[in-house]
């Protein structure tokens, strides 16, 4: 194995990780932006609202996408 092969393997691994994590990241970002906007508009500053909603959306998205990862 030479340096080019190692670079190709690392590049492929990084792309695989990015593709596998995209659904959870998009769900967390969209819910996070919605909650931040809601908190700014209503001036409700409850941390449990942010924590619970983002974590539950990530878990639900992971449940839906398990078959694409191959588990």
C-alpha positions as YAML, in Angstrom:
chain: A
units: angstrom
residues:
- id: 1
  name: UNK
  ca: [0.00, 0.00, 0.00]
- id: 2
  name: UNK
  ca: [1.46, 3.30, -1.03]
- id: 3
  name: UNK
  ca: [0.57, 6.86, -0.06]
- id: 4
  name: UNK
  ca: [-1.99, 7.32, -2.86]
- id: 5
  name: UNK
  ca: [-3.92, 4.21, -1.78]
- id: 6
  name: UNK
  ca: [-4.01, 5.41, 1.82]
- id: 7
  name: UNK
  ca: [-5.28, 8.84, 0.74]
- id: 8
  name: UNK
  ca: [-7.98, 7.22, -1.40]
- id: 9
  name: UNK
  ca: [-9.12, 5.03, 1.49]
- id: 10
  name: UNK
  ca: [-9.29, 7.96, 3.91]
- id: 11
  name: UNK
  ca: [-11.18, 10.05, 1.35]
- id: 12
  name: UNK
  ca: [-13.69, 7.25, 0.79]
- id: 13
  name: UNK
  ca: [-14.14, 6.82, 4.55]
- id: 14
  name: UNK
  ca: [-14.77, 10.55, 5.06]
- id: 15
  name: UNK
  ca: [-17.35, 10.62, 2.25]
- id: 16
  name: UNK
  ca: [-19.10, 7.56, 3.69]
- id: 17
  name: UNK
  ca: [-19.30, 9.18, 7.12]
- id: 18
  name: UNK
  ca: [-20.63, 12.42, 5.63]
- id: 19
  name: UNK
  ca: [-23.29, 10.65, 3.58]
- id: 20
  name: UNK
  ca: [-24.38, 8.45, 6.50]
- id: 21
  name: UNK
  ca: [-24.65, 11.36, 8.93]
- id: 22
  name: UNK
  ca: [-26.42, 13.81, 6.61]
- id: 23
  name: UNK
  ca: [-30.04, 12.85, 7.51]
- id: 24
  name: UNK
  ca: [-29.45, 13.26, 11.24]
- id: 25
  name: UNK
  ca: [-27.56, 16.52, 10.75]
- id: 26
  name: UNK
  ca: [-30.27, 17.98, 8.54]
- id: 27
  name: UNK
  ca: [-32.98, 17.00, 11.00]
- id: 28
  name: UNK
  ca: [-31.09, 18.50, 13.93]
- id: 29
  name: UNK
  ca: [-30.32, 21.71, 12.07]
- id: 30
  name: UNK
  ca: [-33.86, 22.25, 10.83]
- id: 31
  name: UNK
  ca: [-35.42, 21.56, 14.25]
- id: 32
  name: UNK
  ca: [-32.77, 23.69, 15.94]
- id: 33
  name: UNK
  ca: [-33.44, 26.65, 13.66]
- id: 34
  name: UNK
  ca: [-37.19, 26.31, 14.17]
- id: 35
  name: UNK
  ca: [-36.83, 26.15, 17.97]
- id: 36
  name: UNK
  ca: [-34.42, 29.12, 17.99]
- id: 37
  name: UNK
  ca: [-36.86, 31.16, 15.92]
- id: 38
  name: UNK
  ca: [-39.74, 30.14, 18.20]
- id: 39
  name: UNK
  ca: [-37.76, 31.10, 21.30]
- id: 40
  name: UNK
  ca: [-36.75, 34.44, 19.82]
- id: 41
  name: UNK
  ca: [-40.30, 35.31, 18.79]
- id: 42
  name: UNK
  ca: [-42.00, 34.25, 22.02]
- id: 43
  name: UNK
  ca: [-39.11, 35.03, 24.41]
- id: 44
  name: UNK
  ca: [-39.44, 31.58, 25.98]
- id: 45
  name: UNK
  ca: [-35.94, 30.57, 27.08]
- id: 46
  name: UNK
  ca: [-36.41, 26.99, 28.25]
- id: 47
  name: UNK
  ca: [-33.36, 24.81, 27.61]
- id: 48
  name: UNK
  ca: [-35.36, 21.58, 27.91]
- id: 49
  name: UNK
  ca: [-37.38, 22.63, 24.86]
- id: 50
  name: UNK
  ca: [-34.25, 22.77, 22.73]
- id: 51
  name: UNK
  ca: [-32.61, 19.68, 24.21]
- id: 52
  name: UNK
  ca: [-35.64, 17.40, 24.01]
- id: 53
  name: UNK
  ca: [-36.84, 18.42, 20.55]
- id: 54
  name: UNK
  ca: [-33.45, 18.19, 18.84]
- id: 55
  name: UNK
  ca: [-32.54, 14.88, 20.46]
- id: 56
  name: UNK
  ca: [-35.91, 13.31, 19.72]
- id: 57
  name: UNK
  ca: [-35.75, 14.42, 16.08]
- id: 58
  name: UNK
  ca: [-32.28, 12.91, 15.71]
- id: 59
  name: UNK
  ca: [-33.48, 9.61, 17.20]
- id: 60
  name: UNK
  ca: [-36.54, 9.51, 14.96]
- id: 61
  name: UNK
  ca: [-34.47, 10.28, 11.85]
- id: 62
  name: UNK
  ca: [-31.94, 7.61, 12.81]
- id: 63
  name: UNK
  ca: [-34.78, 5.10, 13.19]
- id: 64
  name: UNK
  ca: [-36.06, 5.94, 9.73]
- id: 65
  name: UNK
  ca: [-32.63, 5.77, 8.10]
- id: 66
  name: UNK
  ca: [-31.27, 2.59, 9.68]
- id: 67
  name: UNK
  ca: [-32.02, 0.59, 6.55]
- id: 68
  name: UNK
  ca: [-29.88, 2.89, 4.39]
- id: 69
  name: UNK
  ca: [-26.88, 2.43, 6.67]
- id: 70
  name: UNK
  ca: [-27.26, -1.34, 6.55]
- id: 71
  name: UNK
  ca: [-27.90, -2.18, 10.20]
...
